[in-house]
Amino acid sequence: MFNWAKQKLADVAGTQEPIYGPTAIRTVAEEAKETSHTELTRDDLKWKAMDSTSVETQSFYLMSDDGKHLALAQVIYSNVAGIHTTVQFNSKIFYLDGSKPHLWCSTQLSNHGFSEDKASFYADDCALDLSEDGTNYTIKSLNDKRSIVNLKITRKAPGFVAGKTGNTLYGTDLGNPWGSMRHAFWPRCAAEGTITTPDGPIDFTGKAFYSFALQGMKPHHAAARWTFADFQTPTYSAVLMQFVTPPSYGTTTVTIGGIAKDGEIIIGGVDSTVAHTRTKTDSESEWPEPEAIKFTWSGKTKDGKAVEAVIEGDLGKRLDRVDVMAEVPAFVKRIVAGAAGTKPYIYQYSPQEKKLTLKLKIGDEEISEEGQLFSEATFISEAVTQKGGPVGVGRGKSYFGGPQRMRKMKKDAIRGITRRGGVKFISGTIYNDIREVLIARLKLIINDCIKYVEYRKAKTITVQDVLFTVRRFGQPLYGFDPGTDTEFSLTKKR
């Protein structure tokens, strides 16, 4: 009975899912066994705009040639259970010399839409336009006077997905999956244009990386942790995205990576690794914050040459630590941490005092080239089972090599951690909109529950009253999706 209740609670409230295990996920690595990667066409960059719970992001990471600034420009399209869609434009400027605080701007967009072929996005005072030949994006935003964006990002090497489609699928029937994850990359781009702040325009002529990500399910069920690397040198670009699923899907690790130079993808696919080689416990979040890292890539070129690459070293002083739920009231955070099991934090790095080096071997040729790294480590939920140690790794250590964290509550993530395809800043404005939808819906649920109680001449509302009401509505509220379990009824024993 307790397991049945937990499953229903997960369906209804977005809390931890039952343990389906690794058989309920088919990673993109299965596709990559036959085809390591597939180069992108213009059609591969069209927005999907799903009508079910999903988060879709197009993110551009910029490194100015003068070495003074990093930046993010991003559009996030979020659908909450098919009943509410929110679109956000985000920008963030990092002042690498420490002369100014980082500038983060996030604006909810109005009157959003797409071009006829869904390759370009538009909203009031915002446009993300893909050129007809599919080689460049123009990004314009006038939504926040603190960050007026006017950029052009031009692809310098082919884009790619791992495998044939780039898709990782979730579900107990993988022929009819209930969720998916996909990442598409332009690993090496040229940037031009400006972001204008109150202090004047900042020239972002330099290098860029573009990531197009789609999570076709509740994001907190898709991934528990993320690691991201964007490394740019004068000659090469090395990119990597790794996520680890919650225990619901066997704490499965999926890694997509590639190395490119102008005009060519050297390797792309799933044969990459991440290791946090030194960590410390963050006193605020209690997560094992990385201090040193090692990324590796391996594969074969088109002509069959073996390729091995590594970047390792100290991350230096972190650029930023983002408490994703910082704008949420403390009591709400406690409820979410307890019920949904989440405490999402993002750690951002770009070593400046001691630059890192890409060590690359192509066949018999060995190359070393210093470059600039932008990296993120995101912790959303514990990758451990309810009763035991970590799944798939030795007891006594966390998945990333730090001390094991044994808490009574796991941290299976919340709805919207999807920056780049899973990792997202949740703004207070998004919560305001969702709150309005939830309040209206919950009033209907409560009113119906009262009617049932009065009809039964009972004095209290039970969980089953709520479930019965939600089922009767026949529509999923975000996280409220009781499914089609034909055994469910008010007569089930408590």
N, C-alpha and C positions, 0 to 999 in steps of 0.2 A: 504493500500500500504506500509506503514512504517513497519508493522509487517512482511509482505511478504519479504521486503528487509532485515530485521534483520535476518529472518530465512535463507535466501540465503547467507547472509554474514557469519552466523555461519557455514553453510555447506562449504563455500568456504575458509574462512580464519581462522577457528578454534576459532572463538569468541564465545560469550555466546549463548547457545542453547535457543530455545523457551521453555516456561514453560509447560512441559508435565504433571507435577504433580506427586503425589505419586502413581498413578495407573500405571505409566510407569516403575515401579521398583518392582521386587519380591525379597525380601531379603532372605538370608539363614535362617532367623528366621522362615519362613513358613515351611521349612523342619524340623527344630528343634522342631516343635510342636509334631511331631511323634517320631523323633529320635534325642536326644540331641546332640550326636556326634558319629562319626564313626572312628574306629581305622584304621590307614594307613597300606597299604601293600606296597611292593616294587614298584608295578605298579603305585601307586598313586604319585610316586616321579619322573616320567618320564617327561622330557622337552616336551612342546607342540610345540614350534617353529612355531607359527602361521604365515600364509602368509598374514595377514592383520595387521592394526595398533594395536600394543600391546606392553606391557613391561612385561618381565618375570624375576624374580629375585630369586636367592638362596643366603640367607644371614645367616651368622654365627656370633653370638655375644658371646664374650669370657670374662670371669672374672678369672684372675689369683688367685691362692690360696694365694699368698703372699699379696694380697690386694693392690698392687701398680699399676696395669694396667688393663684397659679394652681395648677390641679391636673388630673391625669388619673386616670380610673377606667376599667378595661378588662378585658374577658374575651377570651382568645385560645384558639381551638379549633384544634389542629394535628393533622393526620393524616399519618403518615409511611408512605407507600406502601401504605396499607391494612392494615398489620400492627401499628401502634402509634398510639394516640391519646393526646395530652396536652392538658390544659386548665389554663390559667394565669389567675389573677387578679392584675392589676398595678395599683398606685396610685403616684402621684408627686405630691409637694407642693413647689412652688417658693415660697421665701420671698423676695419681690421686694425687700425692704429689706436683704437680705444678713445679717439678724440670726442666721440659723441655716443650716446646710447643708441642701441639698435632701434630702427624705426619699423614698427609692425603696424600695418593698416589692413583692415578687413571690412568689406562693405557688402551688404546684402543687395543684390541686383533686382531691378524691376523690369517688367515687360521683356523678359528674355525670350529668345527664339533662335532658330538655326536657319542657315541657308537651305535652299531646296534640296541639295544633296547631303545635308547634315555634316559637311566638312568644316564649316565656319560657324562661329557663335556670335550672337549679338544681344545686347541689352541696352537700356538707357545709359548713355555716356560710357559704354564699354563695347569693345569689339575684339575678337580673336579670329583673324582671317587667314585661312590657308590659301596660298597662291594656286592658280590653275594648274601649274606644272608640279605642284606638291613638294616644292623644294624650300619654301620659306613661310614663316608666319609673321604677320604684323600684329602687335599687341598694343591696344590703346585703351586707356582708362582715365576718365576725368571725375571719378566718383568720390575721391578724397583729395582735397586740396593740399594735404600734406605729402601726397605721393601721386603725382601726375605722370602716367606711364606712356611712353611713346618709343616702342622698341621694334626691331626687326631681327628675327632669328633665322639664319640660313644654314641649311644642312650642308656639311662638308664631307660627310661619309654616308653610306646607306644606313637607313634605319633597320631595325630587326625586332623580331619576337623569337623567343626560344621555341624549339620544336616547329611544328607546322602552323599552329594557330595561336600559341602562347597561353592556352587556357589550362588552368588547374580546376578540376571539377569536384564538387562535394555532393554526397548523398548516398543513401543505402542502395539506391538503384542508379548506378552511374550511367545507364542508358537514358535515364530521365532525371538528371541531377537537379537538386534544389538550390545549388549555389555555384559560384564560379569566381575565379580571380585571373586577371590578365594584365600583363605589362608589355608595352611597346616603347622602344627607345630610339631616339636619335642620339647616339653617344658623342658625336663630335660636330659642333656647330660654331658658327661665327655670330657674334652679337654686335649690333650697332644701335645707337639711339640713346635716349636719356630717361632718367626718372627725376622729376623735378620736385624738390622738397622746399620748405620755407626758406632754406638757406641757399637755394638756387639749384640749377640742373647738375646732375651727376652723370658724367659720360660713361656709358657701359660698353664702349667698344672693347671687344675682347672675345673670350671663349664662352660657350654655353652648352648645356645639356638639356634635352627635352624628354619628358616622361609622360606617357599617356596610360592611365591606369583605370581599370574598371573592377569594382567589387560587386558582383551580382548577388549579394546576400547581406545579412546583418554583419557589418564589419567586425563586431566584437566576437562573433562566432567563427569568422574566417581566420583570424590571426591573433596571436597573443604577444608577439614581439617582432620587431623589424630592425634591420640594419641596412644602411644605405651608404654607398660610396660613389663620389664623382671626383675623378682624378684627371687633371689636365696638364699635359706637358707641351712644349713647343711642337713636338712631333706626334705624340700619341694621346689617346683618351682611353681610360680604363674605368668602366662603370659596373656597379654591382648592386643588386637588390636581393635581400634575403628576408623571408618571414618564417616564423615557426607557429604552427597551429596550436590551439588549446588542446588539452587532453582529449576532448571530444573526438578529435580526429587523429589521435595517436601521437601528439606532439611531433608532427611531421615537419621536416625542414625542407623548404623550397628555395633555391637560389638561382637567380638569373643574372648573367654577367656577360661582358664582352670587352674586347679591345679593338680599337679602330685607329686608323690614320687617314689623312686626307684621301678621299676617293675609294676607301677600302675598309671592309670589316676583316680584321685579321683572324679573330675567333669570336664566336658567340654561342651561347647555350647555357647549360646548367652545371657545368663542371667547374664550379667556383666554391670557395670556402671562406668563412669568417671565423676568427677567433679573437675574443677579448683576452689578451694575454696578461693583462694586469687590471685589476678592478679595485674599487674601494666602495664601501657602503655609504650611500648618500644619507646623511642624517635626517633630511627632510622627508624624502620619499621611501627610504629604506631599500631602494633598488641598488644593485651592484653597478655603480657608474664606471664605465671603462676609462682607463688611463693610458693604455697601450693596446694596439690592435695589429692584426695580421690578416691581409686579404690575399687570396691566391686565385689564379685563373689557369686553366689548362684546356687544350684542344688541339685541333689540326687546321692548318690553312687549307685553302681550296686545292692547292697542289700537293697536299699530303704531308707537309712539314709539321713536326711536333712543336707545340708552343707551350711554354711554361712562363708564368709571370707571378711576381710577388711584390707587395707593398707592406712594409711593417715598420713599426716604431712607435714612439710616444705621441699621444694626441695633443699634448700640451694643455694649456689652460682652455677650458671649454668656452665657446662663444656664448652659449646660452643654455639655460635649462628651462623648459617650458612645461608648466603645470597646465595640462590641457583643460582641466576643469577649474581653472583659477577664478573664472568669472561666475561660477556656480556657487550659490550660498552653501555655507559649511554644512548645514544639516542635510541638504540635498546630496552633497558629496558623501556624507556618511551613509545615507540610504543606498546610494548607488554602489559604494564600496562593499556594503554588506549584501545587498540583494543581487546586483549584477557582478560583483566580484572584481571591480576595476579601480585602478589608481594610475591612470595613464600619465606618463612623463616622457618628454623628448629631450635628449641631450645632443647638442650640436657642437661640432668641432671644425677647426681649420688651422692646423699647426703653422705658426708663423716664425717662431724663433729658430726652430730646427725643421726645415722643410724635409718632406719625405721623398723617396726615390722609387721609381718604377724600375724593377730589375726584370728584364724581358729576354727570353731565349727563344729564337725562331730557328729551328734546325740546329746548325752549329754556330749560328751568330748570337753573340751575347751583347745586350744593350742595357745601359743604365742611363736614366734621364730623370733629373729632378723636376718636380712639378708642384701643383697646388691641389690639396685635398679639401673637399667639403664632405663631411660625414655626419650621419645621424644614427643614434641608437635610441630606439623607442621601446619602452616597457609598458605593457598594457595589463597583462594578467600572468599569474603563475603558471609555468609549464610543468605542473606536477599534478598527480592524481589526488583525489580527496583524502585517501588513507595512507598513501605511501610516498616514496621519494620521487625524484624526477622520472618521467617516462623516457626510456631509451638512453639514459645516461647513468653513470654510477651514482649511487646514493652518497650523499655528503657533499656533492658539488652541484651548483646550478648548471643550467644548460650551457651558459657562457663561461663556465670555469670558476665563477665566484662562489662565495659561501651559499649553501642551500638555505632557502627561506621557507620554513615550515610554519605556515599560518593556518588558522582554522578556516579562514575564508580564502578561497582561491580568487584570482583577479581576472576572470574571463571578461574581456573588454566591453566597453560601452559602444554605443551606436556609431559614432562618427570619427574614428581615428583613422583618417585616410589621406593624409598627405601623400602625394605621388602614387597612390594606390594603396594605401592603407593607412597613411599617417596624416591626420587632419587636425587643424586647430578648430575647436568648437567655439564659436563666438557667442556672446550673450544675446545678440540679436536673433541668432538661430533658435536659441532656447525660448526666446519670447514668442516666436511664431509657433513653435511646436507646442508650447504651453497652452496657447489659445485653442489649438486643435484638440489637445488632450482634455482640457477643461470641458469643452463642449461635449466631447464623447463620453467622458466619465460621468457627467451629469445625467446623461441618458442611461448609462449602466446603473448608477445609483438609484435613479427613479424606478427602473424596472425591478431592481433587487428589492426595493421597499414593497413593491406590489406583490412579489412572490412571497415575501415574509408575511405580509398581511393576509394573503390567501391561505398560507399554511398555518396562520395564527401562531407564528413563532415570534420569539423576542429578539433573535439575533440573525444577522446576515452571515451565511457561511461562504467559504471559498467556492463551493459547488454552485451556490446561487449566482456568484459572479461569472463563473465559467459558463453556466447555462445561459446567462444573459448575453455574453459575448458571442456564443455560438448562435443564438437566435438572431443577432444583428447580421451575421453572415459576412461581415467585412473585417479584415484584420486591422486592428489599431496597432501602431508601431510596437512590435514586441508582443502584441495581443493577437495571436494567431493560433487558436486552439486546434487547428487541423481538422481531420475528418475521421477521428477515431470512433468507429461505430459502437465501441463498447462503453463509451462515456455516457453516463446518465446520472440523474439525481439519485438513483437508487443504489449507486456504487457504495460499498461499505466504507466507512471512515476508519 
